[in-house]
Amino acid sequence: MCGGCGKFLYLTGTRRLRRIFLLVLPVFFGVGIVGFLLLRSIDGLNEYHEVKEAYEPNFLGFFLICAAIYLAVNLLSRFEIVGVVSPSEVDDEQAGSDP
């Protein structure tokens, strides 16, 4: 229910699959790759493994990357398409639930 106007709202789900593949997945991988690239330059958030000759994030660095990915993907949920339920649909739903 909308707090301002009192109308019932619902998530339509239209273009959700397209939005996942064209927006969410690129942001997910982009933030992850940029996060790992940034961690290579910060000494306290990565470890250098001589055997692999590569930098890897430590626990704190990995936690920061996960938090950045989580925030970025959750901010994209604001692009969900919201619909307004018509009054007849509300009346039908209430009539069906009454004994």
The 8 nearest C-alpha neighbors of each residue, nearest first, counted from 0:
[[1, 7, 6, 8, 5, 2, 4, 9],
 [0, 2, 5, 6, 3, 4, 7, 8],
 [1, 3, 5, 4, 0, 6, 7, 8],
 [4, 2, 1, 5, 6, 0, 7, 8],
 [3, 5, 6, 1, 2, 0, 7, 8],
 [4, 6, 1, 2, 0, 3, 7, 8],
 [7, 5, 1, 0, 4, 8, 83, 84],
 [6, 8, 0, 84, 83, 1, 5, 9],
 [9, 7, 83, 82, 0, 84, 6, 81],
 [8, 10, 82, 81, 11, 83, 7, 84],
 [11, 9, 81, 12, 80, 82, 79, 8],
 [10, 12, 13, 81, 82, 80, 9, 79],
 [11, 13, 15, 10, 14, 80, 79, 81],
 [14, 12, 15, 11, 80, 16, 10, 79],
 [13, 15, 17, 16, 18, 12, 80, 19],
 [16, 14, 18, 12, 13, 17, 19, 79],
 [17, 15, 19, 18, 14, 20, 13, 12],
 [16, 18, 14, 20, 19, 15, 21, 22],
 [17, 19, 15, 21, 22, 16, 20, 14],
 [20, 18, 23, 16, 17, 22, 21, 24],
 [21, 19, 17, 24, 18, 22, 23, 16],
 [20, 22, 18, 19, 17, 23, 25, 24],
 [21, 23, 18, 19, 25, 24, 20, 26],
 [22, 24, 19, 26, 25, 27, 20, 72],
 [23, 25, 27, 26, 20, 22, 19, 28],
 [26, 24, 28, 27, 23, 22, 29, 21],
 [25, 27, 29, 23, 24, 28, 30, 22],
 [28, 26, 24, 25, 30, 29, 68, 23],
 [27, 29, 31, 25, 26, 30, 32, 24],
 [30, 28, 26, 32, 31, 27, 25, 33],
 [29, 31, 33, 27, 32, 28, 34, 26],
 [30, 32, 28, 34, 29, 33, 27, 35],
 [33, 31, 35, 29, 34, 30, 28, 36],
 [34, 32, 36, 30, 35, 31, 29, 37],
 [35, 33, 31, 37, 32, 36, 64, 30],
 [34, 36, 38, 32, 37, 33, 31, 39],
 [37, 35, 33, 34, 39, 38, 32, 40],
 [36, 38, 34, 39, 35, 40, 33, 41],
 [39, 37, 35, 41, 40, 36, 44, 34],
 [38, 40, 37, 36, 41, 54, 45, 35],
 [39, 41, 38, 37, 42, 36, 45, 44],
 [42, 40, 38, 39, 43, 44, 45, 37],
 [41, 43, 44, 45, 40, 39, 46, 38],
 [44, 42, 41, 45, 46, 60, 57, 59],
 [43, 45, 60, 42, 57, 56, 41, 38],
 [44, 46, 56, 57, 55, 42, 43, 54],
 [47, 45, 55, 54, 56, 57, 48, 44],
 [46, 48, 54, 53, 49, 55, 45, 52],
 [49, 47, 52, 51, 50, 53, 54, 46],
 [50, 48, 52, 51, 47, 53, 54, 46],
 [49, 51, 52, 48, 53, 47, 54, 46],
 [50, 52, 53, 49, 48, 54, 47, 55],
 [53, 51, 49, 50, 48, 47, 54, 55],
 [54, 52, 51, 48, 47, 55, 49, 50],
 [53, 55, 47, 46, 48, 45, 39, 56],
 [54, 56, 46, 45, 47, 57, 53, 48],
 [57, 55, 45, 60, 61, 44, 46, 58],
 [56, 58, 45, 60, 59, 44, 61, 46],
 [59, 57, 61, 60, 62, 56, 44, 45],
 [58, 60, 62, 61, 57, 63, 44, 56],
 [61, 59, 44, 56, 63, 57, 62, 58],
 [60, 62, 64, 58, 63, 59, 56, 57],
 [61, 63, 59, 65, 60, 64, 58, 66],
 [64, 62, 66, 60, 61, 65, 67, 59],
 [63, 65, 67, 61, 66, 62, 34, 68],
 [66, 64, 62, 68, 63, 67, 69, 61],
 [65, 67, 69, 63, 64, 68, 70, 62],
 [68, 66, 64, 70, 69, 65, 71, 63],
 [69, 67, 65, 71, 66, 70, 27, 30],
 [70, 68, 66, 72, 67, 71, 73, 65],
 [69, 71, 73, 67, 68, 72, 74, 66],
 [72, 70, 68, 74, 73, 69, 67, 75],
 [71, 73, 75, 69, 74, 70, 68, 23],
 [74, 72, 70, 75, 76, 71, 69, 77],
 [73, 75, 71, 76, 72, 77, 70, 78],
 [74, 76, 72, 77, 73, 78, 71, 23],
 [77, 75, 78, 73, 74, 79, 72, 23],
 [76, 78, 75, 79, 74, 73, 80, 81],
 [77, 79, 76, 75, 80, 74, 18, 81],
 [80, 78, 77, 76, 81, 10, 12, 15],
 [79, 81, 11, 10, 78, 82, 12, 13],
 [82, 80, 10, 9, 11, 79, 8, 83],
 [81, 83, 9, 8, 11, 10, 84, 80],
 [84, 82, 8, 7, 85, 9, 6, 81],
 [85, 83, 7, 8, 88, 86, 82, 89],
 [84, 86, 88, 87, 83, 89, 7, 6],
 [87, 85, 89, 88, 90, 84, 91, 6],
 [88, 86, 90, 89, 85, 91, 84, 92],
 [87, 89, 91, 85, 90, 86, 92, 84],
 [90, 88, 86, 92, 87, 91, 93, 85],
 [89, 91, 87, 93, 88, 92, 94, 86],
 [92, 90, 88, 94, 89, 93, 87, 95],
 [93, 91, 89, 95, 90, 94, 88, 96],
 [92, 94, 90, 96, 95, 91, 89, 97],
 [95, 93, 91, 97, 92, 96, 90, 98],
 [96, 94, 92, 93, 97, 91, 98, 90],
 [95, 97, 93, 94, 92, 98, 91, 90],
 [96, 98, 94, 95, 93, 92, 91, 90],
 [97, 96, 95, 94, 93, 92, 91, 90]]
